[in-house]
Amino acid sequence: MPKKFIPMFPPFLDKESSGDAVDFLSRALIGMGFMPKEEFESGKYPSEAVKRLQASVYVVISKDKIDENFGPETRKATSNLFDFDLVPATPGKITLWYGPNHKDAKEWPPKEE
């Protein structure tokens, strides 16, 4: 029986998110040049850097999408522009994410039932 694949990056990150995926996103933004190393703070969501990223890709996703959220549209635009996807794979680490409604924290990866 094949193993179930669970991407280690939640579908949506916002300013309330924390954990391994947030740190991974920060490091990716540093590597892409959207976040100075001095702004990195472990576990803190990189709102300003995400806005800078969104401003650079707004031609792909539209200017009204500059909202500080690293959701599916920003991820897709980033993937298209830079030809890679942000999929960290640190087994055992948990990320809290809130989704587009900014309520009801969820864990990623989700717990199996």
N, C-alpha and C positions, 0 to 999 in steps of 0.2 A: 504494500500500500504506500503510495507516495506521500511524503510529508507535506503538510499544509504550509504554504508560504505566507508569512505575515510581514509586510514591509515595516521597518522600524521607524518610519516617519508618519505621524498622524496626518490625516487629510487637511487639517486646518490648525494653524497656530496664530494666537493673538497675544496682546500684551499681558493677559492673565496666565499664559502658558508658562511652564517651567520644566526643567529636567534635561535629560540627555539630548533630545532633539533640538531644544532651544540652544544649547551649547554648540551642537553640530551646525545649526543654522548660522550662529554668530561666527564660527570659524570659517564657514563657507563664504560669508559676506566679507570677512577680512581678506580671504584669498582672492575674491573677485574684485577687491578694491573699493567696496562700498562701506567699509567700517574700519576706522583706524584701530590698531591693536590696543591703544590706550582706552578705548570705549568698552572693551570686553570685560564683562563681569559675570563669572560663572553663575548660571541659573537665571540671569536677568534677560528678559526678552529684548532684542535689539530693535526697538520701534523706529528710531531715527534712521538706522541703516536699512531697514526694510522699506521705509519711505523713499530713501535715496535709490534703492534698487527699483522700486516701482516707478519712480520718476524717469529712470533711464529706459524702462521697457514700456512706458505708457503708450507708445505708438502701437504696441502689440495688443495691449489689454484695455486701452482707453484711459484718458486722464482722470475720469471720475473714480477709477479703481485705486487711487492712491489713498489707502485707508489704514496702513500699518499692519494689515493682516497678511500672513503668508498662507493663503488659501489656494484652492485648485487653479484659479486663473493666474495668480502670480507665479505659482510653481510651473505651470505650463509655459507661460511667457518666458520665464527664466530658462527653462529647459530648451525652448526653441532658440532663444538668443545665444545661449552659451553651449548648446549641444551636449548637455549632460543633465542628469536628474539628481536631486538632493535626496538620497535614500541612505541615511546612516544605518549601520548594522552593528549595534552594540547589544548583543543578547543579554538579557537580564536587567537592563536599565528601563526605568519607567519614566514616561513623560505625561504630565497633566495637560490636557487641552480642553478648550471650551466650545469650539465650533462657532459657526456664524451667529448664533443667538447670544453668545457671550455669557451663557448660563450653564449650570449643571456640569461640573468638571467630570471629565472622563479620563481613564487611564489608557495609555498606548504603550505597548500593544495590549489589546483587550484581553481580559482573563477568559480562558476557555471554560466552558460550562460542562 
